[in-house]
Structure formats: C-alpha cells, structure tokens
Amino acid sequence: MHNTQKQFSGNWALILGGSSGFGFAAVEKLALHGMNIAVLYRETAAAERELKQKFIAIAATNEVTISPFNINALDATARVAFIEQFAKDKKHSVKLLLHSIARGNLKPLVKDGDKEALTQEDIQLTTYAMATSLLDWTKDLLAADLFHADGRIIGLTSEGSEKYWEGYAAVSIAKASLESLTTYMAVELTKFGLKTNLIQAGITETPSLKRIPDSEKLIAHALARNPSGRITTPKDVANVIYLLCTDEAAWINGSVIHVDGGEHCR
C-alpha cells in the first residue's frame, strides 16, 4: 500500500540556511514526507553539536538521510567542493533547492548619530547573500545534472522588499532583486523542468527578525493587522514549502505566494 507520507522517498532537498527559522522548519516537514536533506549552515562548534543531535533525531524518526554541512554557502570554492562531493551518487535527485540565507547589513542609508551608514560593499554583500547567490547555486546544480526532472526552487522574500522598515534598506534591496531574479529564472529554467517561486511570509519571530531594529514593533503591528489573530510561524511557511514540492503544485511558477494568514490584506 502506498504511504503518502513517504511521497518524496529517494529525493533530496538542498537547504541553504537550515539551522533555524524557516530552513529548520522545512527540514522537519520535508523529512516527515520522506525527503532526504542536505542542510548547509554556519554555526559555532557548540551550536552545531546541539543542531546535529536534532538532525539525527529527525532522520531516525522519519527514516531519511539528513546530511549537515557547516560551510559558507556564499563562498564559491566551498560551493564547488560541496557540489562535487554531492554529485558522486545523487544525480537527478534534487527535488528542492531552498534558499533561506539570512545574512545582511542592518544600517541606515546615511550616518545617523552613532549608527554607521550603509556602504556600497554592505549593499553588494547583502544582495549576493540574500538574492543572487541563488543563481550561482542553481547554475552549478544544473551543470552537475543534480536536479530532479520536476525540480522546485524556492526563495524567501518579505513585505520589507517594498515597504520601509528601519535599518532594512540593504535587505530590502536584496529582496527586491530576488523577486526580479525569480521572474527571470521562472521563464528561463522551465525548459529544465524547474519551477521557481518565492514565499512572502508574514512577520515571523525568527533569529533573523530579532536582529532588525525595533523588531518588537513589527511583531506588535503584525498582530494588530493580522485577521487570523496571530503572527506567522516557521511551521506555517514549512507547510507551504512542502506543498510547492508536490506534483499538484507543478503549474505554479514565477509566483510570490503570501503565507501570512491574510496579514498583507490590511
């Protein structure tokens, strides 16, 4: 009898930024449905020990393989070395490439009291980390014949791509770039069987959100305007990442999908 929970058996997800927040929630959800997962992250030795224990428990419970890699996903040499190693026995198996890297500079555009201003380098580094690095990973995975014939690429954007949040300029520029990049990837990569989409989550209490100045105000504002009476959780987002990997979602391409309980409507 077919077990629907194991619908992704034999497939792999490659998660860039999977140690917390949306990335970690996606590990938990996808493993439940039989997806093997390679998780890339940057953590200290102490944090990594605890993280690896969690991965071991998730893998054992769901009878999947979870391979952790504490490497810099933004470094070209590390990316090439990882893909060479991964490609040895994983051809045509990457069902999902999830870009969940949250690394950016949170500064005002101009010097404000004791707050240093954004530099061009800050903007470039943030844009590469949170947007255009997705293209490098996609191209290298394609070149190595790693993508499944019906593969999915998912990135994460936010309302901050088009609204003012204090200190968020560099990330906003990156998210807007990611939205533009996704449009082009959706068109040009369809011939390879790939569907490229973005999730715009509502305000979610994650480690990255807490780094934004006055993030507690964003949470309070989101609570007040969300018709569902609560803010978004990483699990809410992971559920939609899973849905976008299903056969039924094969016709969704080039979309920005709101996962926020209706928060964006108000």
Contacts in CASP RR format, 6 or more apart in sequence:
PFRMAT RR
TARGET T0000
AUTHOR 0000-0000-0000
METHOD contacts of the structure
MODEL  1
MHNTQKQFSGNWALILGGSSGFGFAAVEKLALHGMNIAVLYRETAAAERE
LKQKFIAIAATNEVTISPFNINALDATARVAFIEQFAKDKKHSVKLLLHS
IARGNLKPLVKDGDKEALTQEDIQLTTYAMATSLLDWTKDLLAADLFHAD
GRIIGLTSEGSEKYWEGYAAVSIAKASLESLTTYMAVELTKFGLKTNLIQ
AGITETPSLKRIPDSEKLIAHALARNPSGRITTPKDVANVIYLLCTDEAA
WINGSVIHVDGGEHCR
5 32 0 8 1.000
5 33 0 8 1.000
5 34 0 8 1.000
6 33 0 8 1.000
6 34 0 8 1.000
7 33 0 8 1.000
7 34 0 8 1.000
7 246 0 8 1.000
8 30 0 8 1.000
8 33 0 8 1.000
8 34 0 8 1.000
8 35 0 8 1.000
8 95 0 8 1.000
8 245 0 8 1.000
9 34 0 8 1.000
10 34 0 8 1.000
10 36 0 8 1.000
10 93 0 8 1.000
11 34 0 8 1.000
11 35 0 8 1.000
11 36 0 8 1.000
11 93 0 8 1.000
11 94 0 8 1.000
11 95 0 8 1.000
11 96 0 8 1.000
11 148 0 8 1.000
12 35 0 8 1.000
12 36 0 8 1.000
12 37 0 8 1.000
12 38 0 8 1.000
12 90 0 8 1.000
12 93 0 8 1.000
12 94 0 8 1.000
12 95 0 8 1.000
12 96 0 8 1.000
13 26 0 8 1.000
13 27 0 8 1.000
13 30 0 8 1.000
13 35 0 8 1.000
13 36 0 8 1.000
13 37 0 8 1.000
13 38 0 8 1.000
13 94 0 8 1.000
13 95 0 8 1.000
13 96 0 8 1.000
13 97 0 8 1.000
13 98 0 8 1.000
13 245 0 8 1.000
14 37 0 8 1.000
14 38 0 8 1.000
14 40 0 8 1.000
14 86 0 8 1.000
14 94 0 8 1.000
14 96 0 8 1.000
14 97 0 8 1.000
14 98 0 8 1.000
14 137 0 8 1.000
14 141 0 8 1.000
15 23 0 8 1.000
15 26 0 8 1.000
15 27 0 8 1.000
15 37 0 8 1.000
15 38 0 8 1.000
15 39 0 8 1.000
15 40 0 8 1.000
15 96 0 8 1.000
15 98 0 8 1.000
15 100 0 8 1.000
16 40 0 8 1.000
16 73 0 8 1.000
16 97 0 8 1.000
16 98 0 8 1.000
16 99 0 8 1.000
16 100 0 8 1.000
16 101 0 8 1.000
16 133 0 8 1.000
16 134 0 8 1.000
16 137 0 8 1.000
17 23 0 8 1.000
17 39 0 8 1.000
17 40 0 8 1.000
17 41 0 8 1.000
17 73 0 8 1.000
17 100 0 8 1.000
17 101 0 8 1.000
17 102 0 8 1.000
18 24 0 8 1.000
18 26 0 8 1.000
18 27 0 8 1.000
18 39 0 8 1.000
18 40 0 8 1.000
18 41 0 8 1.000
18 100 0 8 1.000
19 39 0 8 1.000
19 41 0 8 1.000
19 42 0 8 1.000
19 43 0 8 1.000
19 47 0 8 1.000
19 51 0 8 1.000
20 206 0 8 1.000
20 207 0 8 1.000
21 100 0 8 1.000
21 204 0 8 1.000
21 206 0 8 1.000
21 207 0 8 1.000
21 208 0 8 1.000
21 234 0 8 1.000
22 100 0 8 1.000
22 156 0 8 1.000
22 199 0 8 1.000
22 201 0 8 1.000
22 204 0 8 1.000
22 206 0 8 1.000
22 234 0 8 1.000
22 237 0 8 1.000
22 238 0 8 1.000
22 241 0 8 1.000
23 39 0 8 1.000
23 98 0 8 1.000
23 100 0 8 1.000
23 234 0 8 1.000
23 238 0 8 1.000
24 54 0 8 1.000
24 234 0 8 1.000
25 233 0 8 1.000
25 234 0 8 1.000
25 235 0 8 1.000
25 237 0 8 1.000
25 238 0 8 1.000
26 98 0 8 1.000
26 100 0 8 1.000
26 237 0 8 1.000
26 238 0 8 1.000
26 241 0 8 1.000
26 242 0 8 1.000
27 37 0 8 1.000
27 39 0 8 1.000
27 55 0 8 1.000
27 58 0 8 1.000
27 66 0 8 1.000
28 58 0 8 1.000
28 235 0 8 1.000
28 238 0 8 1.000
29 235 0 8 1.000
29 238 0 8 1.000
29 239 0 8 1.000
29 241 0 8 1.000
29 242 0 8 1.000
30 37 0 8 1.000
30 96 0 8 1.000
30 238 0 8 1.000
30 241 0 8 1.000
30 242 0 8 1.000
30 245 0 8 1.000
31 37 0 8 1.000
31 58 0 8 1.000
31 59 0 8 1.000
31 61 0 8 1.000
31 62 0 8 1.000
31 64 0 8 1.000
31 66 0 8 1.000
32 62 0 8 1.000
33 242 0 8 1.000
34 62 0 8 1.000
34 63 0 8 1.000
34 64 0 8 1.000
35 64 0 8 1.000
35 95 0 8 1.000
35 96 0 8 1.000
35 245 0 8 1.000
36 64 0 8 1.000
36 65 0 8 1.000
36 66 0 8 1.000
36 67 0 8 1.000
37 64 0 8 1.000
37 65 0 8 1.000
37 66 0 8 1.000
37 67 0 8 1.000
38 67 0 8 1.000
38 69 0 8 1.000
38 86 0 8 1.000
39 55 0 8 1.000
39 66 0 8 1.000
39 67 0 8 1.000
39 68 0 8 1.000
39 69 0 8 1.000
40 69 0 8 1.000
40 71 0 8 1.000
40 73 0 8 1.000
40 82 0 8 1.000
41 51 0 8 1.000
41 68 0 8 1.000
41 69 0 8 1.000
41 70 0 8 1.000
42 70 0 8 1.000
42 71 0 8 1.000
42 72 0 8 1.000
42 73 0 8 1.000
43 51 0 8 1.000
43 70 0 8 1.000
48 68 0 8 1.000
48 70 0 8 1.000
51 68 0 8 1.000
52 68 0 8 1.000
55 66 0 8 1.000
55 68 0 8 1.000
56 66 0 8 1.000
58 64 0 8 1.000
58 66 0 8 1.000
59 65 0 8 1.000
59 66 0 8 1.000
69 82 0 8 1.000
71 78 0 8 1.000
71 82 0 8 1.000
72 78 0 8 1.000
73 79 0 8 1.000
73 101 0 8 1.000
73 133 0 8 1.000
73 137 0 8 1.000
74 101 0 8 1.000
74 103 0 8 1.000
74 128 0 8 1.000
74 129 0 8 1.000
74 133 0 8 1.000
76 136 0 8 1.000
79 136 0 8 1.000
79 137 0 8 1.000
79 140 0 8 1.000
80 140 0 8 1.000
83 140 0 8 1.000
83 141 0 8 1.000
83 144 0 8 1.000
83 146 0 8 1.000
84 144 0 8 1.000
86 144 0 8 1.000
86 146 0 8 1.000
87 144 0 8 1.000
87 145 0 8 1.000
87 146 0 8 1.000
90 146 0 8 1.000
91 144 0 8 1.000
91 145 0 8 1.000
91 146 0 8 1.000
92 145 0 8 1.000
92 146 0 8 1.000
92 147 0 8 1.000
92 148 0 8 1.000
92 149 0 8 1.000
93 146 0 8 1.000
93 148 0 8 1.000
94 141 0 8 1.000
94 146 0 8 1.000
94 147 0 8 1.000
94 148 0 8 1.000
94 151 0 8 1.000
95 148 0 8 1.000
95 150 0 8 1.000
95 151 0 8 1.000
95 152 0 8 1.000
95 245 0 8 1.000
96 151 0 8 1.000
96 152 0 8 1.000
96 153 0 8 1.000
96 154 0 8 1.000
96 241 0 8 1.000
96 245 0 8 1.000
97 134 0 8 1.000
97 137 0 8 1.000
97 138 0 8 1.000
97 141 0 8 1.000
97 147 0 8 1.000
97 152 0 8 1.000
97 153 0 8 1.000
97 154 0 8 1.000
98 154 0 8 1.000
98 155 0 8 1.000
98 241 0 8 1.000
99 133 0 8 1.000
99 134 0 8 1.000
99 137 0 8 1.000
99 153 0 8 1.000
99 154 0 8 1.000
99 155 0 8 1.000
99 156 0 8 1.000
100 155 0 8 1.000
100 156 0 8 1.000
101 129 0 8 1.000
101 130 0 8 1.000
101 133 0 8 1.000
102 130 0 8 1.000
102 206 0 8 1.000
102 207 0 8 1.000
102 208 0 8 1.000
103 126 0 8 1.000
103 129 0 8 1.000
103 130 0 8 1.000
104 122 0 8 1.000
104 125 0 8 1.000
104 126 0 8 1.000
104 129 0 8 1.000
104 130 0 8 1.000
104 170 0 8 1.000
104 171 0 8 1.000
104 174 0 8 1.000
105 118 0 8 1.000
105 122 0 8 1.000
105 123 0 8 1.000
105 125 0 8 1.000
105 126 0 8 1.000
105 170 0 8 1.000
105 171 0 8 1.000
106 167 0 8 1.000
106 168 0 8 1.000
106 170 0 8 1.000
106 171 0 8 1.000
106 211 0 8 1.000
106 212 0 8 1.000
106 213 0 8 1.000
107 115 0 8 1.000
107 116 0 8 1.000
107 117 0 8 1.000
107 118 0 8 1.000
107 122 0 8 1.000
107 167 0 8 1.000
107 169 0 8 1.000
107 170 0 8 1.000
108 115 0 8 1.000
108 117 0 8 1.000
108 118 0 8 1.000
108 166 0 8 1.000
108 167 0 8 1.000
108 169 0 8 1.000
109 117 0 8 1.000
109 118 0 8 1.000
109 169 0 8 1.000
110 117 0 8 1.000
111 117 0 8 1.000
118 169 0 8 1.000
118 170 0 8 1.000
122 170 0 8 1.000
123 169 0 8 1.000
123 170 0 8 1.000
123 173 0 8 1.000
126 170 0 8 1.000
126 171 0 8 1.000
126 173 0 8 1.000
126 174 0 8 1.000
127 170 0 8 1.000
127 173 0 8 1.000
127 174 0 8 1.000
127 177 0 8 1.000
129 174 0 8 1.000
130 171 0 8 1.000
130 174 0 8 1.000
130 175 0 8 1.000
130 178 0 8 1.000
131 174 0 8 1.000
131 175 0 8 1.000
131 177 0 8 1.000
131 178 0 8 1.000
131 181 0 8 1.000
132 177 0 8 1.000
132 178 0 8 1.000
132 181 0 8 1.000
134 153 0 8 1.000
134 155 0 8 1.000
134 178 0 8 1.000
134 181 0 8 1.000
134 185 0 8 1.000
135 181 0 8 1.000
135 185 0 8 1.000
138 153 0 8 1.000
138 185 0 8 1.000
138 189 0 8 1.000
138 194 0 8 1.000
141 147 0 8 1.000
142 189 0 8 1.000
142 192 0 8 1.000
147 192 0 8 1.000
147 193 0 8 1.000
147 194 0 8 1.000
149 193 0 8 1.000
150 193 0 8 1.000
150 247 0 8 1.000
150 250 0 8 1.000
151 193 0 8 1.000
151 194 0 8 1.000
151 195 0 8 1.000
152 194 0 8 1.000
152 195 0 8 1.000
152 196 0 8 1.000
152 197 0 8 1.000
152 244 0 8 1.000
152 245 0 8 1.000
152 249 0 8 1.000
153 185 0 8 1.000
153 189 0 8 1.000
153 194 0 8 1.000
153 195 0 8 1.000
153 196 0 8 1.000
153 197 0 8 1.000
154 196 0 8 1.000
154 197 0 8 1.000
154 198 0 8 1.000
154 199 0 8 1.000
154 241 0 8 1.000
154 244 0 8 1.000
155 178 0 8 1.000
155 182 0 8 1.000
155 197 0 8 1.000
155 198 0 8 1.000
155 199 0 8 1.000
156 198 0 8 1.000
156 199 0 8 1.000
156 200 0 8 1.000
156 201 0 8 1.000
156 237 0 8 1.000
157 175 0 8 1.000
157 178 0 8 1.000
157 179 0 8 1.000
157 198 0 8 1.000
157 199 0 8 1.000
157 200 0 8 1.000
157 256 0 8 1.000
158 171 0 8 1.000
158 175 0 8 1.000
158 200 0 8 1.000
158 201 0 8 1.000
158 202 0 8 1.000
159 200 0 8 1.000
159 202 0 8 1.000
159 203 0 8 1.000
159 264 0 8 1.000
160 168 0 8 1.000
160 171 0 8 1.000
160 172 0 8 1.000
160 175 0 8 1.000
161 172 0 8 1.000
161 175 0 8 1.000
161 176 0 8 1.000
161 178 0 8 1.000
161 179 0 8 1.000
161 200 0 8 1.000
162 172 0 8 1.000
162 176 0 8 1.000
165 172 0 8 1.000
165 212 0 8 1.000
165 218 0 8 1.000
166 212 0 8 1.000
166 213 0 8 1.000
166 214 0 8 1.000
167 212 0 8 1.000
167 213 0 8 1.000
168 212 0 8 1.000
178 198 0 8 1.000
179 198 0 8 1.000
179 256 0 8 1.000
182 196 0 8 1.000
182 197 0 8 1.000
182 198 0 8 1.000
182 254 0 8 1.000
182 256 0 8 1.000
183 254 0 8 1.000
185 194 0 8 1.000
185 196 0 8 1.000
185 254 0 8 1.000
186 195 0 8 1.000
186 196 0 8 1.000
186 197 0 8 1.000
186 253 0 8 1.000
186 254 0 8 1.000
189 196 0 8 1.000
190 253 0 8 1.000
195 244 0 8 1.000
195 249 0 8 1.000
195 250 0 8 1.000
195 252 0 8 1.000
195 253 0 8 1.000
195 254 0 8 1.000
196 253 0 8 1.000
196 254 0 8 1.000
197 244 0 8 1.000
197 252 0 8 1.000
197 253 0 8 1.000
197 254 0 8 1.000
197 255 0 8 1.000
197 256 0 8 1.000
197 257 0 8 1.000
198 254 0 8 1.000
198 255 0 8 1.000
198 256 0 8 1.000
198 257 0 8 1.000
199 237 0 8 1.000
199 240 0 8 1.000
199 241 0 8 1.000
199 244 0 8 1.000
199 256 0 8 1.000
199 257 0 8 1.000
199 259 0 8 1.000
200 256 0 8 1.000
200 257 0 8 1.000
200 258 0 8 1.000
200 259 0 8 1.000
200 260 0 8 1.000
200 264 0 8 1.000
201 232 0 8 1.000
201 236 0 8 1.000
201 237 0 8 1.000
201 259 0 8 1.000
201 260 0 8 1.000
202 222 0 8 1.000
202 226 0 8 1.000
202 231 0 8 1.000
202 232 0 8 1.000
202 258 0 8 1.000
202 259 0 8 1.000
202 260 0 8 1.000
202 261 0 8 1.000
202 263 0 8 1.000
202 264 0 8 1.000
203 209 0 8 1.000
203 218 0 8 1.000
203 219 0 8 1.000
203 221 0 8 1.000
203 222 0 8 1.000
203 231 0 8 1.000
203 232 0 8 1.000
203 260 0 8 1.000
203 263 0 8 1.000
204 231 0 8 1.000
204 232 0 8 1.000
204 233 0 8 1.000
204 234 0 8 1.000
204 236 0 8 1.000
204 237 0 8 1.000
205 219 0 8 1.000
205 231 0 8 1.000
205 233 0 8 1.000
206 234 0 8 1.000
209 215 0 8 1.000
209 218 0 8 1.000
209 219 0 8 1.000
212 218 0 8 1.000
219 231 0 8 1.000
222 231 0 8 1.000
222 232 0 8 1.000
222 263 0 8 1.000
223 229 0 8 1.000
223 230 0 8 1.000
223 231 0 8 1.000
225 263 0 8 1.000
225 266 0 8 1.000
226 260 0 8 1.000
226 261 0 8 1.000
226 262 0 8 1.000
226 263 0 8 1.000
226 266 0 8 1.000
227 261 0 8 1.000
227 262 0 8 1.000
227 263 0 8 1.000
227 265 0 8 1.000
227 266 0 8 1.000
228 261 0 8 1.000
228 262 0 8 1.000
228 263 0 8 1.000
231 263 0 8 1.000
232 259 0 8 1.000
232 260 0 8 1.000
232 261 0 8 1.000
232 263 0 8 1.000
236 259 0 8 1.000
236 261 0 8 1.000
237 259 0 8 1.000
240 257 0 8 1.000
240 259 0 8 1.000
243 249 0 8 1.000
244 252 0 8 1.000
244 257 0 8 1.000
258 264 0 8 1.000
END
